[in-house]
Amino acid sequence: MTTKNITGDSKAIMSNQDGIHDKLAKIVNKHLQYEFKKPYQAHTKQAFVDVNEQVKTFLLTNKNAEIILDACCGVGQSTRILAQQNPNALVIGVDKSANRLDRNVEELTHFDGSKQVDNFVLVRADLNDFYRLVKATNWPVTKHYILYPNPWPKSKHLQRRWHGSAVFPQMIEIGQQLILRSNWRLYLEEFQAALLLTGRQSQLTAVVVAENSQALTPFEAKYQASGQQCWQLITE
Ligand SMILES: C[S@@+](CC[C@H](N)C(=O)[O-])C[C@H]1O[C@@H](n2cnc3c(N)ncnc32)[C@H](O)[C@@H]1O
């Protein structure tokens, strides 16, 4: 894959919050208590029906098949890298932005120009609905990635963060392993606290940048080029 010049001018997150939100427990507990029943949007429902056919075929025709979910995949760089790293998996990248998904990210190619990975799908869908459909259909997801979700750093926007959203109870049940990355440590600390309210343990560590290693996503590359520490939360 060719590497683009990534400029390091990304500003560190500024927030009017200096610790875990004082309403976090109240909001998470409310979502744990009451089922999220908002009707599905038609476009996400149709996108799920289409990709579900691919998942069924993939599982039927591949021994040792696994499904990896790359939520908020943006331009799908991580989706392609994960597909390359996991040849037995079908990697499903989901983003609500058609503009991002359609952006012409370089494919992972051989030197002769042939496509190196084809075990991935990019889906335009809203994860508030898509997560519920995945959960209801019981996809056998092994790894569930959420890489650099929008941080919504203003305190009043807690419910726009994934751990403050109504779909939190369903999303955390997807995947044997959930891997979340952010350049805002407090986002992951809050997610970790929300997980604890459901009895789940998790580990928060710094993302270690090995020499000559490729960033998993464009946002990760941008933060690293700006000298910002990226963080990772993993729960089994
Ligand atoms: C900060 S970008 C990170 C993109 C990519 N993971 C990266 O690191 O380069 C966050 C992405 O989440 C997507 N997103 C936010 N809310 C979403 C939702 N409800 N459903 C699907 N995608 C969503 C946005 O469209 C955006 O592409």
Ligand as a Chemical Component Dictionary entry (heavy atoms), coordinates in Angstrom:
data_LIG
# 
_chem_comp.id                   LIG 
_chem_comp.type                 NON-POLYMER 
_chem_comp.pdbx_formal_charge   0 
_chem_comp.three_letter_code    LIG 
# 
loop_
_chem_comp_atom.comp_id 
_chem_comp_atom.atom_id 
_chem_comp_atom.alt_atom_id 
_chem_comp_atom.type_symbol 
_chem_comp_atom.charge 
_chem_comp_atom.model_Cartn_x 
_chem_comp_atom.model_Cartn_y 
_chem_comp_atom.model_Cartn_z 
_chem_comp_atom.pdbx_ordinal 
LIG C1  C1  C 0  -13.458 10.231 13.451 1  
LIG S1  S1  S 1  -14.045 9.244  12.123 2  
LIG C2  C2  C 0  -12.936 7.842  12.199 3  
LIG C3  C3  C 0  -12.912 7.042  10.931 4  
LIG C4  C4  C 0  -11.913 5.900  10.896 5  
LIG N1  N1  N 0  -12.209 4.882  11.859 6  
LIG C5  C5  C 0  -10.502 6.408  11.107 7  
LIG O1  O1  O 0  -9.969  6.230  12.200 8  
LIG O2  O2  O -1 -9.941  6.970  10.169 9  
LIG C6  C6  C 0  -15.558 8.590  12.780 10 
LIG C7  C7  C 0  -16.423 7.892  11.761 11 
LIG O3  O3  O 0  -17.568 7.373  12.403 12 
LIG C8  C8  C 0  -18.659 7.451  11.487 13 
LIG N2  N2  N 0  -19.916 7.386  12.254 14 
LIG C9  C9  C 0  -20.302 8.214  13.250 15 
LIG N3  N3  N 0  -21.520 7.862  13.722 16 
LIG C10 C10 C 0  -21.909 6.779  12.993 17 
LIG C11 C11 C 0  -23.077 5.972  12.989 18 
LIG N4  N4  N 0  -24.105 6.206  13.830 19 
LIG N5  N5  N 0  -23.150 4.948  12.108 20 
LIG C12 C12 C 0  -22.126 4.717  11.249 21 
LIG N6  N6  N 0  -20.992 5.452  11.202 22 
LIG C13 C13 C 0  -20.886 6.481  12.061 23 
LIG C14 C14 C 0  -18.434 8.772  10.769 24 
LIG O4  O4  O 0  -19.123 8.833  9.537  25 
LIG C15 C15 C 0  -16.910 8.780  10.628 26 
LIG O5  O5  O 0  -16.515 8.232  9.391  27 
# 
loop_
_chem_comp_bond.comp_id 
_chem_comp_bond.atom_id_1 
_chem_comp_bond.atom_id_2 
_chem_comp_bond.value_order 
_chem_comp_bond.pdbx_ordinal 
LIG C1  S1  SING 1  
LIG S1  C2  SING 2  
LIG S1  C6  SING 3  
LIG C2  C3  SING 4  
LIG C3  C4  SING 5  
LIG C4  N1  SING 6  
LIG C4  C5  SING 7  
LIG C5  O1  DOUB 8  
LIG C5  O2  SING 9  
LIG C6  C7  SING 10 
LIG C7  O3  SING 11 
LIG C7  C15 SING 12 
LIG O3  C8  SING 13 
LIG C8  N2  SING 14 
LIG C8  C14 SING 15 
LIG N2  C9  SING 16 
LIG N2  C13 SING 17 
LIG C9  N3  DOUB 18 
LIG N3  C10 SING 19 
LIG C10 C11 SING 20 
LIG C10 C13 DOUB 21 
LIG C11 N4  SING 22 
LIG C11 N5  DOUB 23 
LIG N5  C12 SING 24 
LIG C12 N6  DOUB 25 
LIG N6  C13 SING 26 
LIG C14 O4  SING 27 
LIG C14 C15 SING 28 
LIG C15 O5  SING 29 
# 
